[in-house]
């Protein structure tokens, strides 16, 4: 009976949160651009994603629609000037609504060095602290990340902030000028808070 109980507990997974499917255009041309990018930067001639890492971001802007429009445009990114345009798999809005823009089996350009192996989650907002202290947004973000962690068997230590990208064991960048490129969103100390909350949520789910 105890063994049966243990089995039940180990099989409990985080529930899927409500996700609004709002895809950006990602047809054959953009897929071919992604495969070419992946070949240049990772030595992988493919746009297929098998995720082992989740990278958390914030948009540094104030609306879902401006972020969605920027990702949909598929224009060379202003900082590095390459195609395909930048994107993220998910955007979590301030009201706690979760949007999926790109399927999780397709690579998206959100983190130099990790696009070949990671899911990108954007949050509408201008700082880590703002999102951590927005109850609806952080609840939705943690629910989404917990579900993805369970679904893809991702380790909590591989749920990282963009600013932690260079120290990920999965970081890989063949194009030398970009080898140390990263951004400052989601700092290590704030991600420690995030991972602590995530662990607590996953433990609570496992004990249901
Ligand atoms: Zn970022």
Boltz pocket constraint, residues with backbone or C-beta under 6 A from the ligand:
constraints:
  - pocket:
      binder: B
      contacts: [[A, 56], [A, 57], [A, 58], [A, 110], [A, 162], [A, 183], [A, 185]]
      max_distance: 6.0
